Amino acid sequence: MLIAIPKETAYGEKRAALIPASVKKLVQIGAQVSVESGLGAAAGFSDKEYQAAGASLVDDRSALLASAQMVLRVRKPELADIELLQPGCIHVSFLDPFNETAIIDAMRERNISAISMEMIPRSTRSQKMDALSSQANLAGYVMALKAATYLPSILPMMMTPAGTLKPAKVFVIGAGVAGLQAIATAKRLGAQVTAFDTRSEVAEQVHSVGAKFLEIDLGETGSTKDGYAKELTAEQLQIQREAQKEVIANSDAVITTAQVFGRKPPVIVPKEFVAGMRAGSVVIDMAAETGGNVEGSVPGEVVSVNGVNIVGTGNWPNEVARDASQMYSSNLYNLVEEFWSKDEQKVVLDFENDLIGCVITHQQEIVNQVIANLRSGGG
């Protein structure tokens, strides 16, 4: 089976879908691997390393895609790339299947088996393939560093002959994978950290990394079957906002990580809360690219509102592209290995496998029932 890995074409994207170590492992199980020249350059992996791992280098991107029986990449494809794929090809990447209807339709019409990395089930068995979590972990780390970078003060307490500097106050909203890493990183850097999550059961995890958990009585909340926080009602959101208002006003840095998969994220820091913060404070909006948790954030930019920097640069794992590529590459290899047939020496999509929900289109049909129901108006 020929597995092709093209360079990413999204502006500024540095990550590579596969690193040389994973190429070597694919070759060892019997795959042929072709990579586009320069694939890993931005992440620190040379063409020579890919060749040494057993990959063939291809300069012609169109030829690479046209020859592929399987394509592995990070970001969703352009429609022109889909047209180059041969019918029956398996395409694996982040796809945003709830919103990218044109891409899903093009995959279906072209008879491409499209696998969405967002749709990997949140189960113990699939953790090694869970790219959302692997990339969110790095995002949390980067966001804490961004807060430290944009603050005009240091995070830790410092006692000097010239006087004592108090630790910065950091408030993290959302204690999922990204939030917990942001909490832990800010705490390691010496900040005084408070966190909140609608799921009260994560309070123990927040305490375990040395932070304070903000208790807010929202009534019935909890998690979805996939481990995500349930969406709040309008009344619950208002209670949450009012309880957080004073904490936000007294914080040097606020990091928001509230994302609702497949839908616009909630606005949890309205403009009047930003107005109540001290000049020089920082707000990091993880969800800026998908609609934003912070009123006034701008996707891909840093804006100043009354002296408060709102950071919505997005694509946080891209800031640490080498490690992000390593983790994502491992996720992809584990996914390929899961469906690899030793007898046929290729990936065979077994629809009895409990991980098959990540397959969106197959044999010119939308086979993921959640997406299919949405398209038919059933949910």
C-alpha positions as CSV (number, residue, x, y, z in Angstrom):
1,M,0.0,0.0,0.0
2,L,1.3,3.4,-1.0
3,I,0.9,6.0,1.8
4,A,1.5,9.6,0.8
5,I,2.3,12.5,3.1
6,P,2.1,16.0,1.5
7,K,3.3,19.2,2.9
8,E,0.7,21.3,4.7
9,T,-0.6,24.3,2.6
10,A,-2.4,26.2,5.3
11,Y,-0.7,29.6,5.9
12,G,2.0,29.5,8.5
13,E,1.5,25.7,9.3
14,K,4.8,24.2,10.4
15,R,3.6,20.8,11.6
16,A,4.3,17.6,9.6
17,A,1.8,14.8,9.6
18,L,4.5,12.1,9.9
19,I,8.0,12.3,11.3
20,P,10.9,10.0,10.2
21,A,10.5,7.7,13.2
22,S,6.9,6.9,12.3
23,V,7.8,6.5,8.6
24,K,10.3,3.8,9.7
25,K,7.6,2.0,11.6
26,L,5.2,2.1,8.7
27,V,7.9,0.7,6.4
28,Q,8.6,-2.1,8.9
29,I,4.9,-3.3,8.8
30,G,5.0,-3.4,5.0
31,A,3.8,0.0,3.8
32,Q,5.4,2.0,1.0
33,V,5.8,5.6,2.1
34,S,6.2,8.7,-0.2
35,V,6.6,12.2,1.2
36,E,6.6,15.5,-0.5
37,S,10.1,17.1,-0.4
38,G,10.4,19.6,2.4
39,L,7.6,17.9,4.4
40,G,9.3,18.3,7.8
41,A,11.6,21.2,7.2
42,A,9.6,23.7,9.3
43,A,9.4,21.3,12.2
44,G,13.1,20.4,12.1
45,F,13.1,17.2,10.1
46,S,15.2,17.0,7.0
47,D,14.6,15.2,3.7
48,K,17.6,13.0,4.4
49,E,16.1,11.8,7.6
50,Y,12.9,10.7,5.8
51,Q,15.0,8.9,3.1
52,A,17.0,7.2,5.8
53,A,13.7,6.0,7.4
54,G,12.7,4.4,4.1
55,A,10.5,7.0,2.5
56,S,10.6,8.1,-1.2
57,L,10.9,11.8,-1.8
58,V,8.5,13.3,-4.4
59,D,8.8,16.9,-5.7
60,D,5.6,16.8,-7.8
61,R,2.7,17.3,-5.3
62,S,0.0,16.5,-7.8
63,A,1.7,13.2,-8.8
64,L,2.2,12.3,-5.1
65,L,-1.5,12.7,-4.4
66,A,-2.7,11.0,-7.6
67,S,-0.6,7.9,-6.8
68,A,-1.7,7.6,-3.2
69,Q,-3.8,4.7,-1.8
70,M,-3.8,6.5,1.6
71,V,-3.0,10.2,2.4
72,L,-2.0,11.3,5.9
73,R,-2.0,15.0,6.7
74,V,-2.6,17.5,9.5
75,R,-5.1,20.1,8.2
76,K,-8.2,19.6,6.1
77,P,-7.6,19.4,2.3
78,E,-8.3,22.0,-0.3
79,L,-11.0,20.9,-2.8
80,A,-8.4,20.9,-5.6
81,D,-6.4,18.3,-3.7
82,I,-9.4,16.0,-3.4
83,E,-9.9,16.1,-7.1
84,L,-6.4,14.6,-7.5
85,L,-7.1,11.6,-5.4
86,Q,-7.9,8.3,-6.9
87,P,-11.3,6.8,-6.1
88,G,-11.0,4.4,-3.2
89,C,-8.2,6.3,-1.5
90,I,-8.3,6.7,2.3
91,H,-7.7,10.3,3.5
92,V,-6.8,11.0,7.1
93,S,-6.7,14.5,8.7
94,F,-8.5,16.9,10.8
95,L,-11.7,17.6,8.8
96,D,-14.1,19.7,10.9
97,P,-16.9,17.5,9.5
98,F,-19.7,19.4,11.3
99,N,-18.9,22.6,9.3
100,E,-17.0,21.6,6.2
101,T,-19.9,20.3,4.2
102,A,-18.3,21.1,0.8
103,I,-15.2,19.0,1.7
104,I,-17.3,16.1,3.0
105,D,-19.5,16.2,-0.2
106,A,-16.4,16.3,-2.4
107,M,-14.9,13.3,-0.6
108,R,-18.2,11.3,-0.9
109,E,-18.6,12.1,-4.6
110,R,-15.0,11.2,-5.3
111,N,-15.4,7.9,-3.5
112,I,-12.8,8.8,-0.9
113,S,-12.8,7.1,2.5
114,A,-12.5,10.1,4.8
115,I,-11.2,9.7,8.3
116,S,-11.7,12.7,10.7
117,M,-9.1,12.9,13.5
118,E,-11.6,14.9,15.5
119,M,-14.0,11.9,15.5
120,I,-11.6,9.4,17.2
121,P,-13.7,8.1,20.1
122,R,-12.8,9.3,23.6
123,S,-12.2,5.8,25.0
124,T,-9.3,4.2,26.9
125,R,-8.4,2.0,24.0
126,S,-8.2,4.9,21.5
127,Q,-6.1,7.2,23.7
128,K,-3.0,6.5,21.6
129,M,-4.8,7.8,18.5
130,D,-6.5,10.8,20.2
131,A,-5.0,13.7,18.3
132,L,-7.4,16.2,19.8
133,S,-6.0,15.5,23.2
134,S,-2.3,15.3,22.1
135,Q,-2.5,18.7,20.4
136,A,-4.7,20.2,23.2
137,N,-2.0,19.3,25.7
138,L,0.6,21.3,23.8
139,A,-1.9,24.1,23.3
140,G,-2.3,24.5,27.0
141,Y,1.4,24.7,27.5
142,V,1.8,27.3,24.8
143,M,-1.1,29.4,26.0
144,A,0.5,29.7,29.5
145,L,3.7,30.8,27.9
146,K,1.8,33.4,25.7
147,A,0.3,34.8,28.9
148,A,3.7,35.1,30.4
149,T,5.1,36.7,27.2
150,Y,2.4,39.4,26.9
151,L,2.3,40.3,30.6
152,P,4.5,43.4,31.5
153,S,5.3,41.6,34.8
154,I,6.8,38.2,35.9
155,L,4.7,35.2,37.0
156,P,6.6,34.1,40.1
157,M,7.1,35.8,43.4
158,M,10.5,37.3,43.7
159,M,12.1,38.7,46.8
160,T,15.0,41.1,46.2
161,P,16.9,43.8,48.0
162,A,14.8,46.3,46.0
163,G,11.6,44.8,47.3
164,T,9.2,41.9,46.9
165,L,7.3,41.2,43.7
166,K,4.0,39.4,44.2
167,P,3.1,36.4,42.0
168,A,0.9,37.0,39.1
169,K,-2.7,35.9,39.3
170,V,-3.8,33.5,36.5
171,F,-7.4,32.4,36.0
172,V,-8.0,29.4,33.7
173,I,-11.6,28.8,32.5
174,G,-12.0,25.2,31.5
175,A,-10.1,22.3,33.0
176,G,-10.1,19.8,30.1
177,V,-6.8,18.6,28.6
178,A,-5.7,22.1,27.4
179,G,-6.9,23.8,30.6
180,L,-5.1,21.4,32.9
181,Q,-1.9,21.8,31.1
182,A,-2.2,25.6,31.1
183,I,-2.9,25.4,34.9
184,A,0.1,23.2,35.5
185,T,2.4,25.2,33.3
186,A,1.4,28.6,34.9
187,K,1.8,27.0,38.3
188,R,5.3,25.7,37.5
189,L,6.2,29.2,36.4
190,G,5.3,30.5,39.8
191,A,1.9,32.0,39.3
192,Q,-1.0,32.0,41.7
193,V,-3.6,30.0,39.7
194,T,-7.3,29.7,40.0
195,A,-9.4,27.5,37.7
196,F,-13.0,26.8,36.9
197,D,-14.9,24.1,35.0
198,T,-18.6,23.4,34.7
199,R,-17.7,19.8,35.6
200,S,-17.3,19.8,39.4
201,E,-15.7,16.3,39.2
202,V,-12.5,17.9,37.8
203,A,-11.9,19.9,40.9
204,E,-9.6,17.1,42.3
205,Q,-7.5,17.3,39.2
206,V,-7.1,21.1,39.5
207,H,-6.1,20.7,43.1
208,S,-3.6,18.0,42.2
209,V,-1.5,20.5,40.2
210,G,-1.5,23.0,43.0
211,A,-4.3,25.4,41.8
212,K,-7.5,26.6,43.5
213,F,-10.8,25.5,42.1
214,L,-13.5,28.2,41.9
215,E,-16.8,26.8,43.2
216,I,-19.9,28.0,41.4
217,D,-23.3,26.4,41.9
218,L,-24.7,25.9,38.4
219,G,-27.2,23.2,39.2
220,E,-27.0,20.1,37.0
221,T,-24.0,20.1,34.7
222,G,-21.5,17.2,34.1
223,S,-19.9,15.6,31.0
224,T,-21.0,14.1,27.7
225,K,-20.4,10.4,27.0
226,D,-17.2,11.5,25.2
227,G,-15.8,13.4,28.3
228,Y,-16.6,16.9,27.1
229,A,-18.3,19.5,29.3
230,K,-22.1,19.6,28.5
231,E,-23.3,22.9,27.0
232,L,-24.8,25.2,29.6
233,T,-28.2,26.8,29.4
234,A,-28.4,30.6,29.0
235,E,-29.3,30.9,32.7
236,Q,-26.3,28.8,33.8
237,L,-24.0,30.9,31.6
238,Q,-25.2,34.0,33.2
239,I,-24.6,32.6,36.7
240,Q,-21.1,31.5,35.6
241,R,-20.3,34.9,34.2
242,E,-21.4,36.8,37.3
243,A,-19.5,34.5,39.6
244,Q,-16.3,34.9,37.5
245,K,-16.6,38.7,37.1
246,E,-14.6,39.6,40.2
247,V,-12.0,36.9,39.7
248,I,-11.4,38.1,36.1
249,A,-11.1,41.7,37.3
250,N,-8.5,40.8,39.8
251,S,-6.5,38.5,37.5
252,D,-3.3,39.5,35.6
253,A,-4.0,36.8,33.0
254,V,-7.1,34.9,32.0
255,I,-7.0,31.8,29.8
256,T,-10.2,30.6,28.3
257,T,-10.4,27.0,26.9
258,A,-14.2,26.5,26.6
259,Q,-14.8,24.9,23.2
260,V,-18.0,23.0,22.1
261,F,-17.1,20.5,19.4
262,G,-19.0,21.2,16.2
263,R,-20.7,24.3,17.5
264,K,-19.8,28.0,18.2
265,P,-18.1,28.3,21.6
266,P,-19.9,30.2,24.4
267,V,-18.9,33.8,25.1
268,I,-17.8,33.6,28.8
269,V,-15.8,36.9,29.0
270,P,-18.0,39.7,27.7
271,K,-16.6,43.1,26.8
272,E,-17.6,44.7,30.1
273,F,-15.5,42.1,32.0
274,V,-12.5,43.0,29.8
275,A,-13.2,46.6,30.6
276,G,-13.0,45.8,34.3
277,M,-9.5,44.4,34.0
278,R,-6.3,46.4,34.8
279,A,-4.3,47.9,31.9
280,G,-1.5,45.5,31.1
281,S,-3.6,42.4,31.8
282,V,-3.8,39.6,29.3
283,V,-6.6,37.4,28.0
284,I,-5.8,34.3,26.0
285,D,-8.7,33.0,24.0
286,M,-8.2,29.4,22.9
287,A,-11.4,29.4,20.9
288,A,-10.9,32.6,18.9
289,E,-10.6,30.8,15.6
290,T,-14.0,29.1,16.0
291,G,-16.0,32.1,17.3
292,G,-14.3,33.0,20.6
293,N,-14.9,32.8,24.3
294,V,-13.9,36.4,24.7
295,E,-15.9,39.3,23.3
296,G,-13.5,41.4,21.2
297,S,-11.0,38.7,20.4
298,V,-10.0,38.5,16.7
299,P,-9.0,35.2,15.1
300,G,-5.3,35.1,14.3
301,E,-4.5,38.4,16.0
302,V,-3.6,40.2,19.2
303,V,-5.7,43.2,20.0
304,S,-5.5,45.8,22.7
305,V,-8.7,47.0,24.4
306,N,-8.2,49.8,27.0
307,G,-4.7,48.4,27.6
308,V,-5.7,44.8,27.9
309,N,-4.2,42.5,25.4
310,I,-6.6,39.9,24.0
311,V,-4.6,37.1,22.3
312,G,-6.5,35.0,19.7
313,T,-3.6,33.9,17.5
314,G,-4.8,30.3,17.4
315,N,-3.2,27.1,16.2
316,W,-1.3,26.9,19.5
317,P,0.4,23.5,18.9
318,N,2.0,25.0,15.8
319,E,4.2,27.2,18.1
320,V,6.0,24.0,19.2
321,A,5.8,22.3,15.8
322,R,8.5,19.7,16.4
323,D,6.8,18.1,19.5
324,A,3.4,18.6,18.0
325,S,4.4,16.8,14.8
326,Q,5.9,14.0,16.9
327,M,2.7,13.5,18.9
328,Y,0.4,13.7,15.9
329,S,2.6,11.4,13.9
330,S,2.3,8.8,16.7
331,N,-1.5,9.2,16.7
332,L,-1.5,8.6,12.9
333,Y,0.8,5.6,13.1
334,N,-1.3,4.0,15.8
335,L,-4.5,4.5,13.7
336,V,-2.9,2.9,10.6
337,E,-1.6,0.0,12.7
338,E,-5.1,-0.5,14.1
339,F,-6.6,-1.2,10.7
340,W,-3.5,-2.7,9.0
341,S,-4.1,-6.1,7.5
342,K,-0.9,-8.2,7.6
343,D,-2.4,-10.6,5.0
344,E,-3.4,-8.0,2.5
345,Q,-0.5,-5.6,3.4
346,K,-2.9,-2.6,3.5
347,V,-5.3,-0.7,5.6
348,V,-8.7,-2.4,5.7
349,L,-11.6,-0.5,7.3
350,D,-13.3,-3.0,9.6
351,F,-16.8,-1.7,10.2
352,E,-17.1,-4.0,13.2
353,N,-14.3,-2.2,14.9
354,D,-15.5,0.1,17.7
355,L,-13.2,2.9,16.4
356,I,-14.9,3.1,13.0
357,G,-16.9,6.2,14.0
358,C,-14.0,8.3,12.8
359,V,-14.8,7.3,9.2
360,I,-17.0,10.0,7.7
361,T,-17.4,8.9,4.1
362,H,-16.9,5.5,2.5
363,Q,-18.0,4.1,-0.9
364,Q,-19.8,7.3,-1.8
365,E,-21.9,7.3,1.4
366,I,-21.7,9.4,4.6
367,V,-21.3,6.5,7.0
368,N,-20.9,8.4,10.3
369,Q,-24.4,8.4,11.6
370,V,-24.1,11.7,13.6
371,I,-23.0,13.6,10.5
372,A,-25.5,11.8,8.3
373,N,-28.4,12.7,10.7
374,L,-27.3,16.3,10.7
375,R,-27.2,16.4,6.9
376,S,-30.7,14.9,6.7
377,G,-32.1,17.3,9.3
378,G,-32.5,14.6,11.9
379,G,-30.4,16.1,14.6
